[in-house]
Amino acid sequence: MTPQFDMKKVTTPLLLHMLGQELRFPRLFLLRRKLTLNRFKKTIDPRFPRELIDLAALPAWVYLSLKEEIGQRKAFEIMRVALLTGGTAAQNLQFDTVHKERNFRNFADLELENNRTGLVRWNKMEVVERTDRRFEIKITRCMFHEFAVHLGIPEMTPIVCQIDNAMFNSYLPDEMTFDRGGIGRRISDGQHECNFVWELRQRPQPLA
């Protein structure tokens, strides 16, 4: 595994850029969120892993505060852009493609490793199928969703799901496809599990 990446190095400049169009003092707004973060963390149920709280509390606190300043729609879109960009960067780095070749076997190996030790290690995962051309897992417990629901912002969970879509479908673009087997098949949609399905397409035969 590569060393853990600080997503704030990506998300903070994006937030400052976007908040500059909505707030008079965007840097002061973010600084106040950081200065009051520990107080906010004390309101979070201690049943959540400390590392998860450290990872997710600041974005949640920024979003909750931003909703009060500019409304939910704008606040959500700003956080979506920032978290999608930062989260996709972090996911890409976890697959360490500089040192590990991009192929279907390596992807499946690293996805399993990431589920054990990476950013989603707090979830409960089961392997459904693994062949040379198809890989399927299911998540039966999503701590990110439980965390968001606890804070009263369940709408934030799909952003985490969208990071998966962005990263997985760009790992081997066109050659490997990712979906969840249909629409509405996530815990955040009210289901009991999230489905993850990757398939390797057959390369077309060259024209004669």
N, C-alpha and C positions, 0 to 999 in steps of 0.2 A: 504493500500500500504506500502511496505517496504521502508526504506530510500533509496534515490538515491545512486547508486553504482558508484564509480569512476573507469571507465573502464581502465584508464591509469595504474592502479595497475596491470592489466593483460597484457595490450598491450605493455607497455614500456619494460619489461624484454624480451618479445618475439622479439620486434624490435631490441633491443640491440644484442640479440643472432644472429638473421639473418643478421643484418647489419654488424656484425663483420666479416662475410665472404665476404663482398662486399666493405666495406669502411675501411680506415686505422684508422680513429678516429670516431667510431659510436656515442660515447657519445657527442662528440663535435658537430657532425652533428645535433643531436636531441636538444642539448642545444641552438644552433643557431636558430633553428626553433621556439623554445619557446620564445627566446628573441626578435624575429622579428614578433611574432604572432599578436600583437596589430596593427602593421603597415599593416599586411595582412588583418586583419579584417576590416580596414578602406576602403578597396577596394571592400568590399561585399555590395551589394544593401541592404539598410536599410529596405526594405519591408519584409525581412525575419525576423522571430521572434528572439529576442535577445538570448533566451535560445537555439534555434536551432543553431545559429551561434556559441555560446559558446561550444556546443556539437560537432559540425562537422568541425569547422574551422581548428583545429590543425591536425586531420588526413588528411584533404584536402591539407593543406600547406605542410605537410611532404611528401605526395604523389607527389605533383607538383614539389617539390624540388628534390625528389629522382629520378623522371623521368629524370631530367637533368643530374643527376650524373651517373646513371647506365642503363638508358633506360626504356621504358614503360613496357616491358614484365616482367622483374625482379622486377621493382617497384610495379607493380600491384600484382604479386604473393606474395610479402612480405606483402603488405597491406592487401591482402585477408586473409592470415593466421592470422595476428594480429587482424583484425577487426572481423573475424568470431569467433575467440576464445573469445575475449572480449565481443562482442555483444551477443553471446550465453549465456555467464555467466550472463550478465546483464538481459537478457530476462528471464532466469531461476529464478533469484532472484525476478523479478517482480511477478512471480506466487506463491511465498512464500509457497512452498510445505512443508516446515518444520511445518507450522502452519495450512495449508489447504490441506486436502486430495486430492490426485490425482484422479480425476474422471471427466467424460465428462461434467457434469453439472457445477462443479467448474471451469473447463477450460473455458467454454463458458462465464460464469459470469466474470471471470478475464480478458479474452481477450477483452470483451466490456469495462471493467474498464480501461484496459491499453490503449485502443484507445481513451478514454476520458481524461486520466490523465497521462499516461505513456510516454515512449520514442517516440511514434508515434502520440501523441496528436494533432500535427499540421495538420495531414491528414484529409480528409473528408471521412467518412465511412457510409455505409448503411447496415442494416441487410437484407439479402435476404430470409433466411429461418432458423428456429431454431426448431428442434424436439429433442426427446430423443436420436436419433441416427445420426442426421445430422445437421450441423451448417455451414451456408454460409454467408459471408459478401462480400461486394465489396468496394474497395477504388476508389473514383472518383477524388481525387486530392492527389498527393504524393509530399509533400514539400521536401522530401529528393531528389527526382529526379529533381525537379525544381532548388534546390540548386546546385546539381552536374552539371546540364546543364549550369547554370549561370557561374560556374567556369570553364567551358570547359572540364569537366571530366565526361561525362555521363556514361562512363564505370564503374564508382564506384557504381552506383545505384544497379546493380545486386548483389553486395556483401551484401547490406541490405536485399535483397530478399533471399539470401542464408542463412542468419542468421535465417529467418523464417523457412526455410526448416529444418535446423539442429535442432532448438529448438522444433518446433511443432511435428516432427516425433519422438522425444525422450521423449515427455511428458508422453505418455502411449504407449511405444514401442510395435509394432505389433497389439495392441488392437485398437488404434486410428490412422487413416491415414490422412495425409494432402497433398493436391496438389492444383493446380490452375485450374483444369478442362481441362488441356491440355497444349501443348507447345505454347509459344508466346502469353500468355494471361495477359501481364503486361503493365502498362503504359510505362515502359522503353523499351518495344518491339514495341511501336508505337500505342498501343491500347488506348482507352479512359478511361479504368478502369482496376484495378487489381482484379482478382477473388481469393477468399480464401475459400476452401472447406475442412471441417473436417468431417470424417465419423467414426462411432464406429462400429467395426466389430462384428459379432455374434460369441460368443465363441463356439467352437466345442463341440458336445455332447460326454460325456465319452464313451469309447468302452464298450460294454456289456461283 
